[in-house]
């Protein structure tokens, strides 16, 4: 896929949590963006003190099947040029970006089951992959382990629950590292889920997206059990 410049119009702005926003854009020119689930687009945004714009990449959270539109999910980072720009966009505004790009995307690993591990908004490319895989009517198991901080950081939970009800081969677990009182779900770091629940990698392909510490630890845990494809993307906000 060649990298192109696209113009899009903001179609929907949705606050998912206190500091996470979903932005949906309708393509204006060209009208179709062909990408692989997991890839990203890039914006050139101004940064105070610098004479030229800086480039900020954002993974596409929507699946490629949603022709003509693209959605992003991102954190608000105080002083971050990328999130400041995206948080300033309103419905009807136009934005220009380049893409698609990135080598972290859903591969064809034959009949291997998929393990997806994410922290924070690292869920963005993972969600695009999961939706695409389930749309294919796959017979492969798809497992998502997602690590967040506390209850106020939860989003997409009802959607994943609905998907699990529709697709018996899909399951997900969200774990909170610092839950507040009243949480009855799983607690602890997402790496503990991998350590406790993944007992074999013989028929597995893993996709990891989030902070560098998680990626290193999960990679070590999986490699200790044997060889399997492990695809990784370190995540940052800004």
C-alpha positions in Angstrom: 0.0 0.0 0.0 1.4 3.4 -0.9 1.3 6.3 1.5 -1.1 9.0 0.4 -2.3 12.3 1.7 -6.0 12.3 2.7 -8.5 14.9 3.6 -11.3 14.0 6.0 -14.2 15.6 7.8 -14.9 15.0 11.5 -18.1 13.0 11.7 -18.3 12.1 15.4 -16.6 13.0 18.6 -17.1 10.7 21.6 -15.6 10.9 25.0 -15.0 7.4 26.3 -13.5 8.3 29.6 -12.3 11.3 31.5 -9.2 11.5 29.2 -9.8 9.1 26.3 -11.6 10.3 23.2 -12.8 8.5 20.0 -12.8 10.5 16.8 -14.5 9.3 13.7 -13.8 11.0 10.3 -15.4 10.6 6.9 -13.0 10.6 4.0 -13.4 13.5 1.6 -10.4 13.0 -0.8 -9.6 10.3 -1.6 -12.9 8.7 -0.5 -11.5 5.3 0.3 -8.6 4.4 2.6 -7.3 0.9 2.1 -5.3 -0.4 5.1 -4.4 -3.5 7.0 -6.0 -3.8 10.5 -3.4 -2.5 13.0 -1.8 0.1 10.7 -1.7 3.8 11.5 -2.1 7.3 10.0 0.0 10.4 10.7 -0.8 14.0 11.3 1.6 17.0 11.0 0.8 19.2 14.0 2.3 22.4 15.3 4.5 22.3 18.4 5.2 25.4 20.4 8.8 26.5 20.1 9.5 24.7 16.9 9.5 26.3 13.5 8.1 23.2 11.7 5.2 20.9 12.5 5.9 17.5 14.2 4.6 14.2 13.0 2.3 12.2 15.3 1.1 8.7 14.3 -2.3 7.2 15.5 -3.4 3.7 15.0 -6.7 3.1 13.3 -9.3 1.7 15.8 -11.9 0.9 13.2 -11.8 -2.1 10.9 -11.0 -1.8 7.1 -14.5 -3.0 6.3 -15.9 0.4 7.3 -15.3 1.9 3.9 -15.2 5.6 3.6 -14.5 6.4 7.3 -11.8 6.0 9.9 -11.8 6.2 13.6 -9.1 6.9 16.2 -8.9 6.6 20.0 -6.4 8.6 22.0 -5.5 10.0 25.4 -5.4 13.6 26.3 -1.8 14.4 27.2 -1.2 17.9 28.7 1.2 19.6 26.4 1.2 16.8 23.9 1.0 18.4 20.4 -0.8 15.5 18.8 -3.5 15.0 21.4 -3.9 18.8 21.8 -4.6 19.0 18.0 -7.0 16.1 17.9 -8.8 17.2 21.0 -9.4 20.6 19.4 -11.2 19.1 16.4 -15.0 19.4 16.3 -17.7 17.9 14.2 -17.5 19.4 10.7 -13.8 20.3 10.9 -11.5 19.1 8.2 -8.2 17.4 8.9 -5.3 16.2 6.7 -3.3 13.1 7.3 -1.0 10.6 5.6 -1.1 6.9 5.5 -1.5 4.1 5.9 1.8 2.9 7.4 3.2 0.4 9.9 4.3 -3.2 10.0 2.2 -4.0 13.1 -0.9 -5.5 11.4 -2.9 -8.7 11.3 -0.9 -11.4 9.6 -2.0 -14.7 8.0 -0.8 -17.3 10.5 -2.8 -20.1 9.2 -4.8 -21.9 11.9 -3.0 -20.4 14.9 -5.1 -19.0 17.7 -4.7 -15.3 18.4 -3.6 -13.8 21.7 -3.9 -10.0 21.9 -2.4 -8.1 24.9 -2.9 -4.4 25.3 -2.4 -1.7 27.9 -4.3 1.6 27.8 -5.0 3.0 24.4 -2.8 0.4 22.9 -6.2 -1.3 22.4 -6.6 0.8 19.2 -4.9 -1.4 16.6 -5.9 -4.5 18.6 -9.6 -3.6 18.3 -9.2 -3.2 14.5 -7.6 -6.6 14.3 -10.2 -8.3 16.5 -13.2 -6.9 14.6 -11.6 -7.9 11.3 -10.8 -11.4 12.5 -14.4 -11.9 13.8 -15.9 -10.5 10.7 -14.2 -13.3 8.8 -16.1 -15.9 10.7 -12.8 -17.4 11.9 -12.7 -20.8 13.6 -9.5 -19.7 15.4 -9.8 -18.7 19.1 -9.2 -15.0 19.7 -8.3 -14.0 23.3 -7.9 -10.4 24.5 -6.1 -9.4 27.7 -6.4 -5.7 28.4 -4.8 -3.9 31.3 -6.2 -0.6 32.5 -5.7 1.4 35.8 -9.1 1.9 37.5 -12.8 1.9 36.9 -12.8 5.4 35.4 -10.5 4.1 32.7 -12.9 1.5 31.4 -14.4 1.7 27.9 -15.4 -0.7 25.1 -16.4 -3.2 27.7 -20.0 -3.6 26.6 -18.9 -3.9 23.0 -16.4 -6.7 23.8 -19.0 -8.4 26.0 -21.5 -8.3 23.1 -18.8 -9.7 20.7 -18.1 -12.6 23.1 -21.8 -13.4 23.2 -21.9 -13.5 19.4 -18.7 -15.3 18.8 -18.0 -18.3 21.0 -14.3 -18.4 20.0 -13.7 -14.9 21.3 -13.0 -14.1 24.9 -11.6 -11.1 26.8 -10.4 -10.2 30.2 -9.9 -6.7 31.4 -7.7 -6.3 34.5 -7.3 -3.2 36.7 -3.9 -2.5 38.2 -5.2 0.0 40.8 -9.0 -0.5 41.2 -11.2 1.5 43.4 -13.6 0.1 46.0 -16.4 -2.0 44.5 -14.5 -3.6 41.6 -15.4 -7.3 41.4 -13.4 -8.1 38.3 -9.8 -9.2 37.8 -7.1 -7.1 39.4 -3.4 -6.8 38.8 -1.1 -6.3 35.9 -2.0 -7.7 32.5 1.3 -9.7 32.5 0.0 -11.8 35.3 -2.9 -12.9 33.1 -0.4 -14.2 30.5 1.6 -15.9 33.1 -1.3 -17.6 34.7 -3.6 -18.4 31.8 -1.4 -19.1 28.8 -0.1 -22.6 29.2 1.1 -23.4 25.7 2.2 -21.4 22.6 2.3 -24.3 20.3 -0.6 -23.1 18.2 -0.5 -19.4 19.1 0.3 -16.0 17.4 0.6 -13.1 19.8 -0.1 -9.4 19.2 1.2 -7.0 21.9 0.6 -3.2 22.0 1.2 -0.9 24.9 4.0 0.3 27.2 7.5 -1.1 26.7 7.6 -2.8 30.1 4.6 -4.9 29.3 5.9 -5.9 25.9 9.2 -7.0 27.2 7.7 -9.0 30.0 5.0 -10.7 28.0 7.6 -11.5 25.2 9.8 -13.1 27.8 6.9 -15.1 29.3 5.8 -16.4 25.9 9.3 -17.2 24.7 10.0 -19.2 27.8 7.3 -21.6 26.7 8.6 -22.1 23.2 8.5 -20.5 19.7 5.5 -18.7 18.3 5.0 -15.5 16.2 5.1 -12.4 18.4 4.2 -9.1 16.8 4.8 -6.0 18.9 4.2 -2.2 18.9 5.4 0.1 21.6 2.7 2.7 22.4 3.1 6.3 23.4 0.8 9.2 23.7 1.6 12.9 22.9 
